[in-house]
Amino acid sequence: MDLTKIENPAFLKKCSLAELKSLSTEIRNFLIQNVARTGGHLSSNLGVVELTIALHTVFDSPKDKIFFDVGHQCYTHKILTGRAKDFSTLRQYGGISGFQKRSESVHDVWEAGHSSTSLSAALAMAVSRDLNNENYHVIPVIGDGALGGGMSLEALNQIGSMQKKMIIIFNDNNMSISQNVGALTYAFANLRSSKIYTTTKNDVKKILNRNNAGKVAYDMMNAVKETVKKNVVESSIFGEFNLEYLGPVNGHDIQALIRTLEAAKSKDKPVVVHVMTKKGKGYKPCEEDKEGVWHGVGPFDPMNGRMLSTLPRGHLSWSSVMSETVLNLAKENENIVAITPAMIQGSKLEKFFTAFPDRSFDCGIAEEHATTFAAGLALEGKRPFLSIYSSFLQRAYDQINHDIARMDLPVVIGIDRAGLVGEDGDTHHGVFDISMLRSLPNMILAQPKDAKEAQNLLYTAFMQDHPFAIRYPRGSIFYNTLIEYTPIEIGSWVAYNETDSNKCIVISYGVDVDRILSKVITNKMDVCIVNARFFKPLDENMLLKIAQRHLPIIIYETDMLAGGLSSAILEWCCDQECSMKIKRIGIKDKYVSHGSLLQIKKENKIDINTLFDEISIYLKEKE
């Protein structure tokens, strides 16, 4: 079948079982070949091919609401809803998103890049349906990792109470990004063991139904089975929430899936369909991955699984720089502990977890819990390093505010993937954390321009007694392990190329500082560059010096303008009753789409060329 000719999933209802099986093979090969070119979430999508086909065979999208938690599992859904022809643009600038996107298709009824939101949304849809006297099915697909999130459990509590008709697909592969952790993992393992019982029942039924005596025997055995099911299976996590349970069912057996989904469809109350899948199904490197390496990938060679992009010589990812430094510091300070909400591999904490298993804590997909857990450890004398992606940090704002900052606890927060992240798009851009954290009393917030400064900032953070957040971007940087760390004065900035003949001043932070400085020096521009490495506190002494020079100032930031560095400086100017001629470059009041960093910076007029266009205006004015 030519997948690019698919316009909607209605054709599936006319397909034979053999055709559906063949289609699943074609889609799996299509995904491998296309993601190999564009990058994307591979393992999670390979695992739900048959499940997605079965869902679209049994239900009628978009009337019936089918959506995925987390949204990165939607690639097969996109293919079946007419977007295979666009897969060469997956996650590319102007192309289709790697997540469900309401603006892309009427079949995308919910969109999310973070986990555990689907059940709340599903209940809302079911309530709205009934209030409007409408008739459609609501089918959220949620992974076992996402079910451990607090929002999921809160939603299950209300779903079990309200008893609105919906079908919850429990996609169980014992993985989130990497292997799951927590007590729920063991509860789900007990449910999986009931598969043997279900299979035995079906086999016995075939034998005993051949005659009347056999039927009587089967009925008696079935009664026993139902009793066991009630006492063993339904008393599990789902039974405790007053939800009917079907399964487990083989998530790669299309016939069994269709049969089970049809049964669930007939229920007039909430039902959980337990589907067992294999993450990465059909591609050996993905199937064998236990660390989450193949969860989200860049371009690779599909023949051998070799990644096409490699780090420059001497470079490490920013995540690795931070984790290596924390590891080295932890060797000298036994109170340093590391915490992650299910991102060991992404945050590059594998070495720390191996070296200090008793001082390493994976809290699962539970950012709020991980944050308060860090606060509790700090309260008892430990020095936690909480590594968390910027966009995930948003979910823990209350805990940072209430549990860390308010009690002035010395938690070091590593804000990974800060700034624009490129192809993952608006759900994952880490551009809000500066404005989130800058307003919190007791909080120190900084960003290094290079690996040396990163190491010294971490050293400084562990040497003081207040909440200290260090943001760092996706990507890599040249790295040498420091033999000796040097503390950095908190709130201090650094000025470069500072002369009496300067024509203007550029204030920036992070890796852009050296990029701007290099171009200024190469082109012999009389411009002072300030590394504003602390967002809070500001370097008020340097700001006073800058104000006294009466030069034009450009504040260059690739995060949100609202609440960002330039906002902080303008607030300071107002409080000091001083005036400065300031030009601000940053992200205006909008969500930034997906694409390469170069493309989306240019689109939003926050690229280096835009900055130097502004610099050239001031240089000409001073000639």
C-alpha positions, -999 to 999 in steps of 0.1 A, spaced: 0 0 0 12 35 -8 9 51 27 12 86 12 -22 81 -5 -41 75 28 -65 104 34 -83 92 65 -86 60 85 -121 49 72 -105 24 48 -93 2 77 -129 -10 83 -128 -27 49 -94 -44 53 -90 -81 61 -70 -92 91 -41 -102 67 -42 -67 51 -41 -51 86 -11 -72 95 6 -63 63 -1 -26 69 15 -27 103 47 -40 87 46 -13 61 41 14 87 69 1 109 93 1 80 81 36 69 87 49 104 122 35 106 132 49 72 117 84 78 128 89 114 163 79 103 163 110 81 146 136 103 151 123 138 123 120 162 107 97 188 112 62 174 109 35 200 76 47 215 60 48 180 73 14 169 56 -1 200 20 12 192 17 4 155 -8 -24 158 -26 -8 187 -32 24 167 -44 5 136 -68 -14 159 -81 18 175 -88 34 141 -104 2 129 -128 -1 158 -136 36 164 -146 65 141 -121 94 143 -125 124 146 -160 118 160 -145 94 185 -117 111 204 -84 91 202 -53 107 217 -20 98 232 -2 104 265 25 114 258 18 129 224 51 117 209 34 82 204 12 96 176 33 89 144 11 59 132 -20 80 141 -6 107 118 0 83 90 -35 68 92 -51 103 93 -35 114 60 -1 128 69 23 102 56 30 124 25 43 150 49 67 128 69 98 142 51 90 174 70 86 158 104 99 181 131 113 204 104 107 241 102 72 246 86 66 209 86 45 186 108 50 184 145 64 154 164 34 156 187 -3 158 181 -12 193 169 -48 206 167 -38 230 139 -26 201 118 -57 179 116 -92 175 129 -81 140 141 -57 156 167 -82 164 194 -57 170 222 -21 181 222 6 176 249 43 172 251 43 164 288 29 132 304 -1 124 326 -25 150 311 -47 127 290 -70 113 317 -81 147 329 -87 158 294 -106 126 286 -129 130 316 -137 166 306 -145 154 271 -168 127 284 -186 152 307 -190 177 279 -204 149 256 -230 140 282 -240 176 289 -245 182 252 -264 149 248 -239 138 222 -228 102 214 -191 95 209 -163 75 225 -134 90 244 -102 69 241 -70 82 258 -39 60 253 -16 63 283 17 46 290 25 29 323 52 55 331 26 83 327 2 65 350 25 71 379 23 109 374 2 127 401 -22 142 375 -31 107 363 -39 94 398 -59 125 405 -79 120 373 -84 83 380 -99 92 414 -126 114 398 -132 90 368 -139 62 392 -163 84 411 -182 100 382 -184 67 362 -185 85 328 -183 62 298 -147 62 284 -121 36 273 -87 40 289 -60 22 269 -33 13 293 -2 9 271 21 -13 292 56 -18 280 73 -14 314 91 16 301 87 54 301 118 68 285 139 41 302 128 14 326 101 24 350 106 28 388 82 28 417 57 7 435 32 10 406 56 -8 385 53 -39 407 15 -36 407 15 -36 369 38 -66 369 11 -85 389 -15 -76 363 8 -88 335 10 -122 352 -27 -126 348 -21 -130 311 -13 -167 317 -47 -170 334 -66 -153 305 -48 -174 279 -56 -206 298 -92 -197 299 -94 -193 262 -76 -226 255 -99 -245 279 -130 -230 264 -121 -243 229 -117 -278 243 -147 -280 267 -172 -263 245 -173 -293 222 -201 -311 241 -227 -304 268 -207 -320 296 -178 -299 286 -199 -267 286 -211 -274 322 -175 -280 333 -165 -248 315 -192 -228 332 -181 -240 366 -145 -232 358 -155 -198 345 -173 -190 378 -141 -199 396 -121 -177 372 -144 -147 378 -140 -151 415 -103 -151 412 -104 -122 388 -125 -102 412 -103 -109 442 -69 -107 424 -71 -85 393 -99 -62 401 -85 -55 436 -55 -41 418 -48 -4 412 -77 -1 387 -102 -20 408 -94 3 437 -104 32 415 -137 15 407 -128 9 371 -136 -22 350 -105 -40 337 -101 -59 305 -68 -77 297 -40 -81 295 -41 -83 257 -12 -87 233 -6 -53 219 8 -67 187 -21 -91 180 -45 -70 159 -73 -96 160 -71 -98 198 -70 -60 201 -100 -55 179 -120 -81 198 -111 -65 231 -118 -30 220 -152 -40 206 -160 -55 241 -149 -23 258 -170 -3 233 -201 -20 246 -196 -9 282 -215 20 296 -189 30 322 -152 37 324 -131 6 314 -94 1 313 -80 -20 285 -46 -34 295 -25 -37 263 10 -52 265 34 -38 239 71 -39 233 88 -5 230 108 -4 198 90 -34 183 105 -45 149 138 -27 151 165 -46 170 185 -16 184 153 -2 198 141 -35 212 174 -41 230 175 -5 245 170 -4 282 185 30 289 163 52 267 189 59 240 164 52 212 135 70 228 143 102 209 170 102 183 186 123 156 192 111 121 208 76 119 217 49 95 188 24 96 209 -4 83 232 -5 113 217 19 138 247 42 138 239 78 147 250 102 119 258 132 141 288 131 164 302 155 189 332 176 178 365 165 193 369 175 229 332 184 233 306 170 257 269 177 259 260 204 284 242 177 303 274 157 305 294 187 316 271 193 345 267 157 356 305 150 354 311 181 376 285 170 401 301 136 402 335 150 408 322 173 436 303 144 451 335 124 455 347 151 479 313 159 496 294 128 507 262 149 513 257 156 476 229 135 462 214 135 427 177 135 418 159 131 385 123 127 374 128 97 350 156 114 330 187 95 340 199 91 304 187 124 291 204 142 320 235 121 316 234 110 352 243 73 345 278 76 359 266 92 391 239 65 396 266 38 391 291 54 414 267 64 442 236 41 440 226 50 476 228 87 468 209 86 435 171 89 432 149 84 401 115 96 411 97 86 379 76 110 359 68 131 389 84 165 388 64 179 417 74 150 440 110 151 429 112 188 438 97 185 473 118 153 478 148 175 471 136 200 497 132 174 523 167 161 517 181 196 520 162 202 552 181 172 567 216 183 557 219 167 523 230 188 493 206 178 465 213 183 428 179 182 411 184 177 373 152 186 354 144 199 319 133 235 318 99 227 302 93 200 329 104 224 356 72 244 348 52 216 364 70 220 397 67 257 401 46 255 432 70 231 449 100 253 440 82 283 454 65 268 485 89 240 495 124 252 484 125 290 480 101 299 509 122 278 533 154 290 518 168 255 513 201 248 495 189 228 466 210 231 434 186 229 404 202 220 371 178 234 345 186 212 315 175 221 279 171 258 289 163 280 259 151 270 225 155 233 218 147 232 181 127 203 166 106 193 197 89 227 194 66 247 216 59 220 242 96 217 250 112 251 245 127 260 278 122 298 275 100 305 305 121 295 335 139 329 339 106 348 344 93 319 366 122 319 390 133 355 390 104 366 411 110 341 439 127 354 471 160 336 481 165 322 446 198 326 428 196 321 391 226 319 367 237 306 333 273 299 323 288 309 290 312 279 288 322 247 305 347 263 328 322 288 341 297 260 344 320 240 367 328 270 388 291 279 391 283 244 403 311 246 428 299 279 440 263 266 443 273 238 466 294 261 487 265 284 497 232 279 516 204 292 493 184 278 464 207 280 434 194 273 399 218 269 369 203 268 334 221 253 305 211 246 269 207 215 247 239 209 226 275 205 233 305 226 245 343 222 246 352 206 280 382 202 302 379 190 337 391 217 361 419 206 384 409 232 409 375 251 412 373 288 417 343 303 435 323 329 415 310 360 434 273 356 434 256 383 412 288 392 394 290 400 357 321 403 334 327 429 308 349 422 277 364 445 251 358 474 274 375 506 262 369 544 265 361 545 228 332 519 229 302 530 207 277 507 224 273 479 249 258 445 244 245 426 274 238 389 270 244 355 286 252 319 279 270 306 248 260 337 229 285 358 249 315 342 232 299 340 198 291 378 199 326 386 214 344 366 187 325 384 159 331 418 175 369 412 179 372 396 144 355 426 128 373 451 151 341 466 164 343 491 192 316 473 212 317 463 249 302 428 256 288 420 291 284 385 303 253 388 325 258 354 340 234 361 369 198 369 363 193 371 400 208 389 418 219 414 392 253 430 392 242 464 404 277 478 406 283 471 369 248 484 360 257 517 377 289 519 356 270 511 325 244 538 332 272 564 338 287 557 304 255 570 286 260 546 257 233 528 237 227 494 251 214 462 234 201 434 256 202 402 236 183 372 250 169 342 232 143 335 259 110 354 266 113 391 269 85 392 295 102 387 329 136 380 313 170 397 318 159 429 300 128 431 322 151 428 353 174 456 340 145 479 332 130 473 366 164 482 382 165 514 360 131 524 373 140 518 409 172 537 406 155 565 387 182 564 360 177 563 322 195 542 297 189 539 260 180 502 257 171 481 227 157 447 236 161 416 214 142 385 226 111 364 221 80 384 221 45 373 234 42 341 214 49 304 215 77 294 192 71 266 167 95 237 159 124 237 135 162 241 135 176 267 159 189 287 130 155 288 113 134 296 143 158 323 156 158 340 122 120 337 120 116 354 154 143 380 147 165 368 176 194 355 155 230 368 157 226 386 123 197 406 136 218 416 167 246 428 145 223 447 122 213 467 154 249 471 164 258 485 130 232 512 133 248 524 166 283 522 151 272 544 121 256 569 144 289 574 163 310 578 131 
